[in-house]
Amino acid sequence: MWKPYRRAIETLQALILTCLPFLTINGQSALRFDIPTLKLYVFGSVIWIREFYLILGVVLFFLLFIAFVTVIFGRVWCGWLCPQTVLLDLSQSITKLFGEKKLKQIQIFLLIPLSALVSITMIWYFVPPAETLKTLFVSTTLTSFFIVLWMAVYLELAFLGRRFCTSICPYAMLQNALFDKDTLVIEYDVSRDATCMKCDECVRVCPVGIDIKNGLNSACIACAECIDACRVLSEKRGMPPFPNYKGRIVRPKTFWLGGATAFAGMILCMLLWNRPPVDFVVIRENALLPSGLNRYSYTIYNNGGRKVALELSSPDNVTLIGEHSLRLQPFSSKNGSILVKSTGRLERLHLNISGGGISINRETGFL
């Protein structure tokens, strides 16, 4: 029976997604996009919006991963891991605890608190949980966003439900282009059709309402409910279930597509791992100043989870006018400007920040 395994995976996924925002690494959420500062916190590291190449790398990796999973395992995401499927399945399981009467009405009512939990969990991936709970009904913006999101999630789950999978979901439409003849699908064994009892239990339990006996259907979410329903009756007759998973997982495409996905993941990890703990950007300002005097704007990015104290200096024969001692909090940036005065002829200026084992040099023009 597939159902116990599917319920275990669904419960585990729900717990991980709900609890992940509470996991902190280096004082920040393990996974959160901070909208005011446009920073993505990723398991103890941070990706700034200016590091577009990393964001592009993350997107490309996930596109490859989605393609790999879809081509090899078909709609396993839809039937086993999709948050919508998980919520509807878990709400149905809880509903059955109240008896067999008025199941639909009880489920619609139960989806109200579940939708609220989903909505606030989604917010936690943008606003830290402690801050969210503290300002939820204080901040007008946060409260409004929560209520609108709550209503949208509830209406979609309660009244659109599984029809979303068969009519609107863009991923379901994409899958039709990615499937091949070896993709894992649930298929009815037509060669044994004469021995099928035509009890239609597979149709009754199907969450999207299809008849698997009519052949492959793009609406099938591969949840295996039909397999389990058929197995109950077919095993009494000493036969395997008529619908079953069919496909070839281990094949050349598994290795080259899986290898490409793994390679992209390793490249992404290397890019994140090899980033400097501190980055230093210097730009000369086009300001009208006396001869021998230039103004420079700088930005220092602290990519690490510890405080850093830095000293701004120059090896050239110049005088720096402005703040020299700089302190940065973890995962923060600091903007500033400094005047540089030179008494002799100078075409290139070298600026240096150092401290705590960090030393970065930048070269820029001098007029």
VEXLUM-665461 format. One record per residue (C-alpha): residue number from 0; residue in one letter; x, y, z. Coordinates in steps of 0.02 Angstrom, whole numbers, plus 50000, padded with zeros to 5 digits. Example, Ala and Ser with C-alpha at 12.3 -4.5 7.8 and 13.67 -1.06 7.14 Angstrom:
2
<0; 'A'; <50615; 49775; 50390>>
<1; 'S'; <50684; 49947; 50357>>
//
This chain:
367
<0; 'M'; <50000; 50000; 50000>>
<1; 'W'; <50068; 50170; 49948>>
<2; 'K'; <49957; 50279; 50057>>
<3; 'P'; <50052; 50261; 50223>>
<4; 'Y'; <50216; 50307; 50138>>
<5; 'R'; <50136; 50455; 50051>>
<6; 'R'; <50058; 50518; 50212>>
<7; 'A'; <50225; 50502; 50303>>
<8; 'I'; <50315; 50601; 50167>>
<9; 'E'; <50177; 50733; 50163>>
<10; 'T'; <50182; 50754; 50352>>
<11; 'L'; <50372; 50767; 50351>>
<12; 'Q'; <50367; 50898; 50214>>
<13; 'A'; <50235; 50999; 50305>>
<14; 'L'; <50339; 50997; 50465>>
<15; 'I'; <50499; 51047; 50374>>
<16; 'L'; <50419; 51193; 50282>>
<17; 'T'; <50331; 51254; 50439>>
<18; 'C'; <50482; 51238; 50555>>
<19; 'L'; <50620; 51294; 50435>>
<20; 'P'; <50592; 51482; 50466>>
<21; 'F'; <50626; 51451; 50652>>
<22; 'L'; <50798; 51377; 50615>>
<23; 'T'; <50930; 51512; 50634>>
<24; 'I'; <51109; 51504; 50571>>
<25; 'N'; <51230; 51644; 50615>>
<26; 'G'; <51088; 51742; 50693>>
<27; 'Q'; <50977; 51740; 50537>>
<28; 'S'; <50839; 51628; 50469>>
<29; 'A'; <50905; 51477; 50376>>
<30; 'L'; <50806; 51527; 50221>>
<31; 'R'; <50728; 51699; 50202>>
<32; 'F'; <50719; 51840; 50076>>
<33; 'D'; <50728; 52008; 50164>>
<34; 'I'; <50629; 52131; 50058>>
<35; 'P'; <50688; 52297; 50135>>
<36; 'T'; <50872; 52255; 50105>>
<37; 'L'; <50846; 52140; 49954>>
<38; 'K'; <50951; 52002; 50031>>
<39; 'L'; <50925; 51814; 50021>>
<40; 'Y'; <50983; 51721; 50176>>
<41; 'V'; <51033; 51543; 50129>>
<42; 'F'; <51089; 51428; 50269>>
<43; 'G'; <51218; 51539; 50350>>
<44; 'S'; <51263; 51639; 50195>>
<45; 'V'; <51185; 51789; 50109>>
<46; 'I'; <51156; 51832; 49926>>
<47; 'W'; <51140; 52017; 49887>>
<48; 'I'; <51028; 52077; 49747>>
<49; 'R'; <51184; 52146; 49660>>
<50; 'E'; <51250; 51968; 49647>>
<51; 'F'; <51131; 51930; 49506>>
<52; 'Y'; <51242; 51794; 49436>>
<53; 'L'; <51213; 51692; 49595>>
<54; 'I'; <51025; 51719; 49589>>
<55; 'L'; <51029; 51666; 49406>>
<56; 'G'; <51130; 51513; 49456>>
<57; 'V'; <51000; 51465; 49587>>
<58; 'V'; <50859; 51483; 49460>>
<59; 'L'; <50951; 51381; 49328>>
<60; 'F'; <50990; 51243; 49454>>
<61; 'F'; <50808; 51227; 49506>>
<62; 'L'; <50751; 51226; 49324>>
<63; 'L'; <50871; 51082; 49290>>
<64; 'F'; <50816; 50992; 49447>>
<65; 'I'; <50631; 51011; 49401>>
<66; 'A'; <50666; 50947; 49226>>
<67; 'F'; <50762; 50797; 49296>>
<68; 'V'; <50627; 50749; 49420>>
<69; 'T'; <50488; 50770; 49292>>
<70; 'V'; <50570; 50674; 49150>>
<71; 'I'; <50619; 50527; 49262>>
<72; 'F'; <50485; 50521; 49397>>
<73; 'G'; <50338; 50602; 49308>>
<74; 'R'; <50210; 50687; 49419>>
<75; 'V'; <50279; 50621; 49583>>
<76; 'W'; <50291; 50801; 49643>>
<77; 'C'; <50105; 50829; 49610>>
<78; 'G'; <50046; 50673; 49700>>
<79; 'W'; <50172; 50664; 49842>>
<80; 'L'; <50250; 50833; 49878>>
<81; 'C'; <50148; 50977; 49806>>
<82; 'P'; <50094; 51089; 49953>>
<83; 'Q'; <49916; 51095; 49884>>
<84; 'T'; <49905; 50905; 49878>>
<85; 'V'; <49983; 50892; 50051>>
<86; 'L'; <49859; 51015; 50128>>
<87; 'L'; <49706; 50936; 50048>>
<88; 'D'; <49763; 50759; 50093>>
<89; 'L'; <49804; 50804; 50273>>
<90; 'S'; <49641; 50899; 50295>>
<91; 'Q'; <49546; 50748; 50228>>
<92; 'S'; <49637; 50633; 50350>>
<93; 'I'; <49595; 50747; 50496>>
<94; 'T'; <49415; 50766; 50437>>
<95; 'K'; <49388; 50577; 50442>>
<96; 'L'; <49426; 50580; 50628>>
<97; 'F'; <49258; 50666; 50652>>
<98; 'G'; <49161; 50525; 50569>>
<99; 'E'; <49094; 50489; 50397>>
<100; 'K'; <48952; 50617; 50395>>
<101; 'K'; <48966; 50787; 50311>>
<102; 'L'; <49149; 50761; 50268>>
<103; 'K'; <49151; 50898; 50136>>
<104; 'Q'; <49077; 51029; 50253>>
<105; 'I'; <49197; 50983; 50394>>
<106; 'Q'; <49346; 50991; 50275>>
<107; 'I'; <49295; 51164; 50212>>
<108; 'F'; <49285; 51224; 50392>>
<109; 'L'; <49450; 51141; 50438>>
<110; 'L'; <49537; 51228; 50294>>
<111; 'I'; <49508; 51397; 50378>>
<112; 'P'; <49641; 51375; 50515>>
<113; 'L'; <49753; 51274; 50397>>
<114; 'S'; <49749; 51415; 50270>>
<115; 'A'; <49794; 51539; 50407>>
<116; 'L'; <49943; 51431; 50456>>
<117; 'V'; <49999; 51417; 50274>>
<118; 'S'; <49984; 51605; 50251>>
<119; 'I'; <50083; 51652; 50405>>
<120; 'T'; <50213; 51519; 50362>>
<121; 'M'; <50236; 51598; 50190>>
<122; 'I'; <50261; 51768; 50274>>
<123; 'W'; <50394; 51692; 50387>>
<124; 'Y'; <50501; 51666; 50232>>
<125; 'F'; <50507; 51855; 50213>>
<126; 'V'; <50488; 51919; 50391>>
<127; 'P'; <50568; 51828; 50540>>
<128; 'P'; <50439; 51729; 50642>>
<129; 'A'; <50470; 51826; 50804>>
<130; 'E'; <50449; 51992; 50714>>
<131; 'T'; <50295; 51929; 50623>>
<132; 'L'; <50207; 51872; 50782>>
<133; 'K'; <50255; 52034; 50869>>
<134; 'T'; <50190; 52151; 50733>>
<135; 'L'; <50055; 52046; 50648>>
<136; 'F'; <49908; 52148; 50713>>
<137; 'V'; <50009; 52307; 50740>>
<138; 'S'; <50080; 52337; 50567>>
<139; 'T'; <49942; 52384; 50445>>
<140; 'T'; <50043; 52323; 50296>>
<141; 'L'; <50082; 52154; 50373>>
<142; 'T'; <49905; 52128; 50436>>
<143; 'S'; <49828; 52173; 50268>>
<144; 'F'; <49948; 52060; 50175>>
<145; 'F'; <49911; 51915; 50295>>
<146; 'I'; <49722; 51933; 50278>>
<147; 'V'; <49727; 51946; 50088>>
<148; 'L'; <49845; 51797; 50077>>
<149; 'W'; <49737; 51698; 50199>>
<150; 'M'; <49580; 51729; 50097>>
<151; 'A'; <49667; 51688; 49932>>
<152; 'V'; <49739; 51524; 49998>>
<153; 'Y'; <49575; 51473; 50079>>
<154; 'L'; <49468; 51510; 49926>>
<155; 'E'; <49589; 51417; 49814>>
<156; 'L'; <49597; 51263; 49925>>
<157; 'A'; <49414; 51257; 49976>>
<158; 'F'; <49327; 51298; 49812>>
<159; 'L'; <49453; 51266; 49672>>
<160; 'G'; <49548; 51125; 49753>>
<161; 'R'; <49604; 50984; 49639>>
<162; 'R'; <49535; 51075; 49487>>
<163; 'F'; <49685; 51190; 49501>>
<164; 'C'; <49797; 51042; 49457>>
<165; 'T'; <49700; 51001; 49299>>
<166; 'S'; <49662; 51175; 49233>>
<167; 'I'; <49777; 51314; 49296>>
<168; 'C'; <49938; 51241; 49365>>
<169; 'P'; <50082; 51293; 49247>>
<170; 'Y'; <50192; 51150; 49305>>
<171; 'A'; <50059; 51023; 49253>>
<172; 'M'; <50057; 51100; 49079>>
<173; 'L'; <50248; 51096; 49068>>
<174; 'Q'; <50252; 50911; 49111>>
<175; 'N'; <50166; 50863; 48949>>
<176; 'A'; <50317; 50930; 48854>>
<177; 'L'; <50445; 50842; 48966>>
<178; 'F'; <50372; 50666; 48973>>
<179; 'D'; <50443; 50527; 48866>>
<180; 'K'; <50396; 50345; 48841>>
<181; 'D'; <50499; 50291; 48994>>
<182; 'T'; <50436; 50422; 49117>>
<183; 'L'; <50361; 50347; 49275>>
<184; 'V'; <50170; 50352; 49262>>
<185; 'I'; <50021; 50258; 49330>>
<186; 'E'; <49948; 50149; 49192>>
<187; 'Y'; <49805; 50027; 49183>>
<188; 'D'; <49852; 49852; 49122>>
<189; 'V'; <49744; 49838; 48968>>
<190; 'S'; <49804; 49660; 48933>>
<191; 'R'; <49711; 49602; 49089>>
<192; 'D'; <49554; 49703; 49058>>
<193; 'A'; <49446; 49547; 49040>>
<194; 'T'; <49481; 49496; 49220>>
<195; 'C'; <49446; 49670; 49294>>
<196; 'M'; <49287; 49669; 49402>>
<197; 'K'; <49239; 49844; 49342>>
<198; 'C'; <49199; 49894; 49521>>
<199; 'D'; <49256; 50073; 49485>>
<200; 'E'; <49339; 50089; 49655>>
<201; 'C'; <49487; 50167; 49565>>
<202; 'V'; <49372; 50301; 49495>>
<203; 'R'; <49287; 50333; 49663>>
<204; 'V'; <49449; 50366; 49757>>
<205; 'C'; <49535; 50468; 49621>>
<206; 'P'; <49559; 50646; 49690>>
<207; 'V'; <49549; 50724; 49515>>
<208; 'G'; <49403; 50616; 49458>>
<209; 'I'; <49477; 50523; 49310>>
<210; 'D'; <49451; 50344; 49255>>
<211; 'I'; <49622; 50264; 49240>>
<212; 'K'; <49543; 50121; 49139>>
<213; 'N'; <49520; 50241; 48994>>
<214; 'G'; <49707; 50256; 48970>>
<215; 'L'; <49840; 50383; 49013>>
<216; 'N'; <49770; 50552; 49064>>
<217; 'S'; <49868; 50713; 49084>>
<218; 'A'; <49761; 50756; 49235>>
<219; 'C'; <49830; 50607; 49335>>
<220; 'I'; <49937; 50667; 49481>>
<221; 'A'; <50016; 50495; 49514>>
<222; 'C'; <49955; 50489; 49694>>
<223; 'A'; <49928; 50298; 49688>>
<224; 'E'; <49756; 50306; 49769>>
<225; 'C'; <49687; 50199; 49626>>
<226; 'I'; <49825; 50070; 49651>>
<227; 'D'; <49787; 50052; 49836>>
<228; 'A'; <49598; 50042; 49807>>
<229; 'C'; <49620; 49907; 49675>>
<230; 'R'; <49747; 49811; 49778>>
<231; 'V'; <49620; 49784; 49919>>
<232; 'L'; <49507; 49685; 49802>>
<233; 'S'; <49631; 49609; 49681>>
<234; 'E'; <49739; 49532; 49818>>
<235; 'K'; <49588; 49432; 49876>>
<236; 'R'; <49589; 49353; 49703>>
<237; 'G'; <49776; 49325; 49708>>
<238; 'M'; <49811; 49456; 49575>>
<239; 'P'; <49915; 49615; 49571>>
<240; 'P'; <49819; 49779; 49553>>
<241; 'F'; <49766; 49825; 49377>>
<242; 'P'; <49831; 50004; 49383>>
<243; 'N'; <50012; 50018; 49437>>
<244; 'Y'; <50169; 50123; 49418>>
<245; 'K'; <50253; 50094; 49251>>
<246; 'G'; <50414; 50168; 49184>>
<247; 'R'; <50601; 50147; 49176>>
<248; 'I'; <50695; 50248; 49306>>
<249; 'V'; <50871; 50184; 49271>>
<250; 'R'; <50912; 50231; 49091>>
<251; 'P'; <51041; 50339; 49000>>
<252; 'K'; <50939; 50497; 49021>>
<253; 'T'; <50939; 50471; 49209>>
<254; 'F'; <51128; 50481; 49214>>
<255; 'W'; <51161; 50625; 49094>>
<256; 'L'; <51017; 50733; 49155>>
<257; 'G'; <51051; 50689; 49337>>
<258; 'G'; <51236; 50720; 49310>>
<259; 'A'; <51203; 50891; 49233>>
<260; 'T'; <51092; 50937; 49380>>
<261; 'A'; <51222; 50878; 49506>>
<262; 'F'; <51359; 50971; 49414>>
<263; 'A'; <51256; 51132; 49414>>
<264; 'G'; <51225; 51109; 49601>>
<265; 'M'; <51411; 51086; 49635>>
<266; 'I'; <51456; 51241; 49534>>
<267; 'L'; <51326; 51342; 49631>>
<268; 'C'; <51395; 51279; 49797>>
<269; 'M'; <51573; 51322; 49743>>
<270; 'L'; <51520; 51498; 49694>>
<271; 'L'; <51439; 51523; 49864>>
<272; 'W'; <51582; 51442; 49960>>
<273; 'N'; <51721; 51538; 49872>>
<274; 'R'; <51646; 51711; 49892>>
<275; 'P'; <51756; 51828; 49996>>
<276; 'P'; <51692; 51860; 50173>>
<277; 'V'; <51699; 52047; 50137>>
<278; 'D'; <51680; 52139; 49973>>
<279; 'F'; <51738; 52318; 49937>>
<280; 'V'; <51673; 52430; 49797>>
<281; 'V'; <51747; 52603; 49761>>
<282; 'I'; <51681; 52734; 49639>>
<283; 'R'; <51755; 52906; 49605>>
<284; 'E'; <51627; 53046; 49615>>
<285; 'N'; <51620; 53178; 49478>>
<286; 'A'; <51621; 53325; 49597>>
<287; 'L'; <51694; 53498; 49566>>
<288; 'L'; <51837; 53506; 49691>>
<289; 'P'; <52003; 53598; 49701>>
<290; 'S'; <52150; 53524; 49606>>
<291; 'G'; <52229; 53375; 49695>>
<292; 'L'; <52068; 53336; 49791>>
<293; 'N'; <51951; 53192; 49743>>
<294; 'R'; <51798; 53118; 49827>>
<295; 'Y'; <51761; 52933; 49823>>
<296; 'S'; <51605; 52836; 49870>>
<297; 'Y'; <51627; 52661; 49937>>
<298; 'T'; <51520; 52515; 49991>>
<299; 'I'; <51579; 52373; 50100>>
<300; 'Y'; <51480; 52211; 50106>>
<301; 'N'; <51497; 52090; 50252>>
<302; 'N'; <51449; 51919; 50182>>
<303; 'G'; <51487; 51827; 50343>>
<304; 'G'; <51398; 51793; 50505>>
<305; 'R'; <51520; 51885; 50618>>
<306; 'K'; <51556; 52068; 50656>>
<307; 'V'; <51708; 52142; 50570>>
<308; 'A'; <51814; 52295; 50614>>
<309; 'L'; <51909; 52368; 50466>>
<310; 'E'; <52031; 52509; 50436>>
<311; 'L'; <52026; 52611; 50276>>
<312; 'S'; <52197; 52665; 50212>>
<313; 'S'; <52302; 52697; 50058>>
<314; 'P'; <52482; 52647; 50019>>
<315; 'D'; <52499; 52801; 49907>>
<316; 'N'; <52570; 52968; 49962>>
<317; 'V'; <52399; 53043; 49997>>
<318; 'T'; <52295; 53107; 50142>>
<319; 'L'; <52127; 53027; 50178>>
<320; 'I'; <51996; 53146; 50248>>
<321; 'G'; <51847; 53057; 50325>>
<322; 'E'; <51804; 52904; 50427>>
<323; 'H'; <51944; 52776; 50432>>
<324; 'S'; <51885; 52650; 50562>>
<325; 'L'; <51736; 52550; 50502>>
<326; 'R'; <51629; 52420; 50592>>
<327; 'L'; <51504; 52307; 50507>>
<328; 'Q'; <51371; 52195; 50584>>
<329; 'P'; <51347; 52018; 50516>>
<330; 'F'; <51267; 52010; 50343>>
<331; 'S'; <51267; 52200; 50328>>
<332; 'S'; <51335; 52334; 50214>>
<333; 'K'; <51406; 52506; 50244>>
<334; 'N'; <51405; 52654; 50124>>
<335; 'G'; <51520; 52802; 50144>>
<336; 'S'; <51627; 52930; 50058>>
<337; 'I'; <51803; 52995; 50085>>
<338; 'L'; <51906; 53141; 50021>>
<339; 'V'; <52080; 53103; 49956>>
<340; 'K'; <52210; 53241; 49945>>
<341; 'S'; <52371; 53223; 49847>>
<342; 'T'; <52512; 53352; 49842>>
<343; 'G'; <52602; 53271; 49696>>
<344; 'R'; <52555; 53201; 49526>>
<345; 'L'; <52447; 53046; 49542>>
<346; 'E'; <52350; 52952; 49407>>
<347; 'R'; <52298; 52794; 49497>>
<348; 'L'; <52241; 52783; 49678>>
<349; 'H'; <52249; 52627; 49784>>
<350; 'L'; <52128; 52606; 49930>>
<351; 'N'; <52141; 52465; 50055>>
<352; 'I'; <52029; 52395; 50193>>
<353; 'S'; <52107; 52278; 50319>>
<354; 'G'; <52073; 52199; 50487>>
<355; 'G'; <52028; 52031; 50564>>
<356; 'G'; <52130; 51935; 50437>>
<357; 'I'; <52048; 52028; 50292>>
<358; 'S'; <52144; 52135; 50167>>
<359; 'I'; <52064; 52201; 50007>>
<360; 'N'; <52144; 52323; 49885>>
<361; 'R'; <52053; 52423; 49753>>
<362; 'E'; <52126; 52533; 49616>>
<363; 'T'; <52037; 52681; 49540>>
<364; 'G'; <52074; 52838; 49442>>
<365; 'F'; <52135; 53004; 49516>>
<366; 'L'; <52120; 53177; 49436>>
//
